[in-house]
Amino acid sequence: MTERDSYKRTFDLTIIILSYLLFLPLWLLLWTVIPLMIWVEDWGPVFYTQERLGKGGRRFTIVKFRTMIHNAEALTGPIWASDDDERITRTGRLLRKLRLDEIPQVVNIVKGEMSLVGPRPERPLLTEQFDREVPGFSKRLQVQPGVAGLAQLKEGYTASPRSKLKYDLLYIRKMNPWLDLWLLFASVPVTIQRWFTQTKH
């Protein structure tokens, strides 16, 4: 770790431990109900794993609740998913709107592969593609990727590569524990607002 992000490990583990201690019944409910909903819909696997790039370009396997049909990329190959992607299941659409599909990434955080806050990790092939289209895109790899971040807060998870780079580089320049804490709390009402907005449509 660099001196600037040396706080990350302690910050992440403290927030996770406090969160699970204070809201244990809620976490137990989510960890029970969500897998059942996914499995009942199509009897497919509950979790989805995929190779992503972490800090310094190190590869790791991200863990998420599955939101698409099983083997969704068998015919299409690696493509960037959109909010109206037909491969997303009914349960998956709900999980994505509420960002609940990200819950299993607590495993990646505990392992030290991700942080609670930071640039969203991209797939190796897409990172190479975006780096050609948007020079400097790989500069996002200076810090650990995160579950929440400035780019997601401002434009959601389908922000363009150029927007992602702009906001992620701004976060990297300003990063500190107080900013991370603010981004975590600010992400909650934004997620709820987007949920109600999309529901009305």
C-alpha positions as a Markdown table, in Angstrom:
| # | Residue | x | y | z |
|---|---|---|---|---|
| 1 | Met | 0.0 | 0.0 | 0.0 |
| 2 | Thr | 1.0 | 3.6 | -0.6 |
| 3 | Glu | 1.1 | 6.0 | 2.4 |
| 4 | Arg | -2.1 | 7.6 | 1.1 |
| 5 | Asp | -4.2 | 4.4 | 1.1 |
| 6 | Ser | -2.6 | 2.7 | 4.1 |
| 7 | Tyr | -5.8 | 3.3 | 6.1 |
| 8 | Lys | -7.9 | 1.1 | 3.8 |
| 9 | Arg | -7.4 | -2.3 | 5.5 |
| 10 | Thr | -8.2 | -1.1 | 9.0 |
| 11 | Phe | -11.1 | 1.1 | 7.8 |
| 12 | Asp | -12.7 | -1.7 | 5.7 |
| 13 | Leu | -12.5 | -4.4 | 8.4 |
| 14 | Thr | -13.8 | -2.0 | 11.1 |
| 15 | Ile | -16.8 | -1.0 | 9.1 |
| 16 | Ile | -17.6 | -4.6 | 8.2 |
| 17 | Ile | -17.3 | -5.9 | 11.7 |
| 18 | Leu | -19.4 | -3.1 | 13.2 |
| 19 | Ser | -22.0 | -3.5 | 10.4 |
| 20 | Tyr | -22.5 | -7.2 | 11.0 |
| 21 | Leu | -22.6 | -6.8 | 14.8 |
| 22 | Leu | -25.1 | -4.0 | 14.7 |
| 23 | Phe | -27.3 | -5.4 | 12.0 |
| 24 | Leu | -26.8 | -9.2 | 12.3 |
| 25 | Pro | -30.5 | -10.1 | 11.9 |
| 26 | Leu | -30.7 | -8.1 | 8.7 |
| 27 | Trp | -27.6 | -9.7 | 7.3 |
| 28 | Leu | -28.8 | -13.2 | 8.2 |
| 29 | Leu | -32.1 | -12.5 | 6.5 |
| 30 | Leu | -30.4 | -11.2 | 3.3 |
| 31 | Trp | -27.9 | -14.1 | 3.2 |
| 32 | Thr | -30.9 | -16.6 | 3.5 |
| 33 | Val | -33.6 | -15.0 | 1.4 |
| 34 | Ile | -31.5 | -13.8 | -1.6 |
| 35 | Pro | -30.0 | -17.2 | -2.4 |
| 36 | Leu | -33.4 | -18.8 | -2.1 |
| 37 | Met | -34.9 | -16.3 | -4.5 |
| 38 | Ile | -32.1 | -16.9 | -7.1 |
| 39 | Trp | -32.3 | -20.6 | -6.8 |
| 40 | Val | -36.1 | -20.9 | -7.0 |
| 41 | Glu | -36.3 | -18.8 | -10.1 |
| 42 | Asp | -34.3 | -21.1 | -12.4 |
| 43 | Trp | -32.6 | -23.6 | -10.2 |
| 44 | Gly | -29.3 | -22.3 | -11.3 |
| 45 | Pro | -26.2 | -21.4 | -9.2 |
| 46 | Val | -26.6 | -18.8 | -6.5 |
| 47 | Phe | -23.2 | -17.1 | -6.9 |
| 48 | Tyr | -21.4 | -15.7 | -9.9 |
| 49 | Thr | -17.6 | -15.4 | -10.1 |
| 50 | Gln | -15.6 | -13.6 | -12.7 |
| 51 | Glu | -11.9 | -12.5 | -13.2 |
| 52 | Arg | -11.3 | -8.8 | -12.5 |
| 53 | Leu | -8.3 | -6.6 | -12.3 |
| 54 | Gly | -7.2 | -5.2 | -8.9 |
| 55 | Lys | -4.6 | -2.8 | -7.7 |
| 56 | Gly | -1.5 | -2.8 | -9.9 |
| 57 | Gly | -3.3 | -5.0 | -12.5 |
| 58 | Arg | -3.3 | -8.1 | -10.2 |
| 59 | Arg | -6.1 | -10.5 | -11.2 |
| 60 | Phe | -8.6 | -11.8 | -8.7 |
| 61 | Thr | -11.9 | -13.6 | -8.8 |
| 62 | Ile | -14.9 | -11.4 | -7.8 |
| 63 | Val | -17.9 | -13.0 | -6.1 |
| 64 | Lys | -21.4 | -11.7 | -6.6 |
| 65 | Phe | -25.0 | -13.0 | -6.3 |
| 66 | Arg | -26.0 | -14.2 | -9.8 |
| 67 | Thr | -28.3 | -11.7 | -11.6 |
| 68 | Met | -28.2 | -13.1 | -15.1 |
| 69 | Ile | -29.3 | -16.4 | -16.7 |
| 70 | His | -26.8 | -19.2 | -16.2 |
| 71 | Asn | -24.0 | -19.1 | -18.8 |
| 72 | Ala | -25.2 | -15.7 | -20.0 |
| 73 | Glu | -22.1 | -15.1 | -22.1 |
| 74 | Ala | -21.9 | -18.6 | -23.7 |
| 75 | Leu | -23.0 | -17.1 | -27.0 |
| 76 | Thr | -22.1 | -13.4 | -26.8 |
| 77 | Gly | -18.7 | -13.6 | -25.2 |
| 78 | Pro | -17.5 | -10.7 | -22.9 |
| 79 | Ile | -19.8 | -7.7 | -23.3 |
| 80 | Trp | -20.7 | -4.8 | -21.0 |
| 81 | Ala | -24.1 | -5.3 | -19.4 |
| 82 | Ser | -26.7 | -2.6 | -19.5 |
| 83 | Asp | -29.7 | -1.9 | -17.2 |
| 84 | Asp | -32.2 | -3.2 | -19.8 |
| 85 | Asp | -30.1 | -6.4 | -20.6 |
| 86 | Glu | -32.5 | -9.2 | -21.5 |
| 87 | Arg | -30.2 | -11.7 | -19.9 |
| 88 | Ile | -31.0 | -10.3 | -16.4 |
| 89 | Thr | -33.4 | -12.4 | -14.4 |
| 90 | Arg | -36.4 | -10.9 | -12.5 |
| 91 | Thr | -34.7 | -11.5 | -9.2 |
| 92 | Gly | -31.5 | -10.2 | -10.7 |
| 93 | Arg | -33.2 | -7.0 | -11.7 |
| 94 | Leu | -34.3 | -6.4 | -8.2 |
| 95 | Leu | -30.9 | -7.2 | -6.7 |
| 96 | Arg | -29.2 | -4.8 | -9.1 |
| 97 | Lys | -31.5 | -1.9 | -8.4 |
| 98 | Leu | -30.9 | -2.2 | -4.7 |
| 99 | Arg | -27.2 | -3.2 | -5.2 |
| 100 | Leu | -27.7 | -6.3 | -3.2 |
| 101 | Asp | -25.9 | -8.5 | -5.7 |
| 102 | Glu | -22.7 | -6.9 | -4.4 |
| 103 | Ile | -23.1 | -8.4 | -0.8 |
| 104 | Pro | -20.8 | -11.4 | -1.4 |
| 105 | Gln | -17.9 | -9.1 | -2.2 |
| 106 | Val | -17.4 | -8.9 | 1.5 |
| 107 | Val | -15.3 | -12.0 | 0.9 |
| 108 | Asn | -13.1 | -10.1 | -1.6 |
| 109 | Ile | -12.7 | -7.3 | 1.0 |
| 110 | Val | -11.7 | -9.6 | 3.8 |
| 111 | Lys | -9.2 | -11.3 | 1.5 |
| 112 | Gly | -7.6 | -7.9 | 0.8 |
| 113 | Glu | -8.5 | -7.9 | -2.9 |
| 114 | Met | -11.0 | -5.1 | -2.7 |
| 115 | Ser | -12.0 | -2.2 | -0.6 |
| 116 | Leu | -15.4 | -0.9 | 0.5 |
| 117 | Val | -14.8 | 2.3 | -1.6 |
| 118 | Gly | -12.8 | 2.7 | -4.8 |
| 119 | Pro | -13.0 | 2.3 | -8.6 |
| 120 | Arg | -15.2 | -0.5 | -9.7 |
| 121 | Pro | -13.0 | -3.4 | -10.9 |
| 122 | Glu | -13.2 | -4.2 | -14.6 |
| 123 | Arg | -12.5 | -7.4 | -16.5 |
| 124 | Pro | -9.0 | -7.7 | -18.1 |
| 125 | Leu | -10.3 | -7.7 | -21.7 |
| 126 | Leu | -12.6 | -4.7 | -21.2 |
| 127 | Thr | -9.8 | -2.8 | -19.4 |
| 128 | Glu | -7.6 | -3.3 | -22.4 |
| 129 | Gln | -10.4 | -2.2 | -24.8 |
| 130 | Phe | -11.2 | 0.9 | -22.7 |
| 131 | Asp | -7.6 | 1.8 | -22.3 |
| 132 | Arg | -7.3 | 2.0 | -26.1 |
| 133 | Glu | -10.5 | 4.0 | -26.4 |
| 134 | Val | -9.9 | 6.2 | -23.4 |
| 135 | Pro | -6.1 | 6.8 | -22.9 |
| 136 | Gly | -5.1 | 6.5 | -19.3 |
| 137 | Phe | -8.1 | 4.3 | -18.3 |
| 138 | Ser | -5.7 | 1.9 | -16.6 |
| 139 | Lys | -4.6 | 4.6 | -14.1 |
| 140 | Arg | -7.7 | 3.5 | -12.1 |
| 141 | Leu | -5.5 | 0.5 | -11.1 |
| 142 | Gln | -3.4 | 2.7 | -8.8 |
| 143 | Val | -5.6 | 1.8 | -5.8 |
| 144 | Gln | -7.7 | -1.1 | -4.7 |
| 145 | Pro | -11.0 | -1.5 | -6.5 |
| 146 | Gly | -14.1 | -0.9 | -4.4 |
| 147 | Val | -17.8 | -1.9 | -4.0 |
| 148 | Ala | -18.9 | 1.8 | -3.8 |
| 149 | Gly | -17.3 | 4.8 | -5.3 |
| 150 | Leu | -17.6 | 8.3 | -6.7 |
| 151 | Ala | -18.3 | 7.3 | -10.2 |
| 152 | Gln | -21.1 | 4.9 | -9.1 |
| 153 | Leu | -22.6 | 7.6 | -6.9 |
| 154 | Lys | -22.6 | 10.2 | -9.7 |
| 155 | Glu | -23.7 | 8.2 | -12.7 |
| 156 | Gly | -24.5 | 4.6 | -11.5 |
| 157 | Tyr | -22.9 | 1.3 | -12.5 |
| 158 | Thr | -23.4 | 1.9 | -16.2 |
| 159 | Ala | -21.3 | 5.1 | -16.4 |
| 160 | Ser | -19.2 | 5.4 | -19.6 |
| 161 | Pro | -15.5 | 4.5 | -19.4 |
| 162 | Arg | -14.6 | 8.2 | -19.8 |
| 163 | Ser | -16.9 | 9.2 | -16.9 |
| 164 | Lys | -15.5 | 6.4 | -14.8 |
| 165 | Leu | -12.0 | 7.5 | -15.4 |
| 166 | Lys | -12.8 | 11.2 | -14.6 |
| 167 | Tyr | -14.5 | 10.5 | -11.3 |
| 168 | Asp | -12.1 | 7.7 | -10.2 |
| 169 | Leu | -9.0 | 9.8 | -10.8 |
| 170 | Leu | -10.7 | 12.6 | -8.8 |
| 171 | Tyr | -11.3 | 10.1 | -6.0 |
| 172 | Ile | -7.7 | 8.8 | -6.1 |
| 173 | Arg | -6.4 | 12.4 | -5.7 |
| 174 | Lys | -8.7 | 13.2 | -2.8 |
| 175 | Met | -9.0 | 9.8 | -1.0 |
| 176 | Asn | -9.1 | 9.7 | 2.8 |
| 177 | Pro | -11.1 | 7.9 | 5.5 |
| 178 | Trp | -13.6 | 10.7 | 5.8 |
| 179 | Leu | -14.3 | 10.8 | 2.1 |
| 180 | Asp | -14.8 | 7.0 | 2.1 |
| 181 | Leu | -17.2 | 7.2 | 5.0 |
| 182 | Trp | -19.2 | 10.0 | 3.2 |
| 183 | Leu | -19.4 | 8.0 | 0.0 |
| 184 | Leu | -20.7 | 4.9 | 1.9 |
| 185 | Phe | -23.5 | 6.9 | 3.6 |
| 186 | Ala | -24.3 | 8.9 | 0.5 |
| 187 | Ser | -24.7 | 5.8 | -1.6 |
| 188 | Val | -27.7 | 4.6 | 0.5 |
| 189 | Pro | -30.2 | 7.4 | -0.3 |
| 190 | Val | -29.0 | 7.5 | -4.0 |
| 191 | Thr | -29.7 | 3.8 | -4.4 |
| 192 | Ile | -33.2 | 4.2 | -2.8 |
| 193 | Gln | -34.0 | 7.2 | -5.0 |
| 194 | Arg | -32.9 | 5.3 | -8.2 |
| 195 | Trp | -35.1 | 2.3 | -7.1 |
| 196 | Phe | -38.2 | 4.5 | -6.8 |
| 197 | Thr | -37.4 | 6.4 | -10.0 |
| 198 | Gln | -37.0 | 3.2 | -12.0 |
| 199 | Thr | -40.1 | 1.7 | -10.4 |
| 200 | Lys | -42.3 | 4.6 | -11.5 |
| 201 | His | -41.2 | 4.0 | -15.1 |
